[in-house]
């Protein structure tokens, strides 16, 4: 069974979607897995006036500040787990 979710919230898209279709001007701009779209196609997302989830931005800032985060973090839950592991709190 499939469900179509239409949203402007990239946090919702990251949390619930397995595949994303980004539309602009009535046309499909991007289509693919959630991780693929948010990581590989970031420049194309910006052209379509779509941003990445806040968890990705925060993870990038934490990495640039020296926190050794592993992997990709699309949701806040994934990011919390990665921070916990990186800090040795687990």
Secondary structure by P-SEA (a helix, b strand, c coil): cbbbbbbccaaaaaacccbbbbbcccccccccccccccccaaaaaaaacccccaaaaaaaaaaaaccccccccccaaaaaaaaaaaaccc
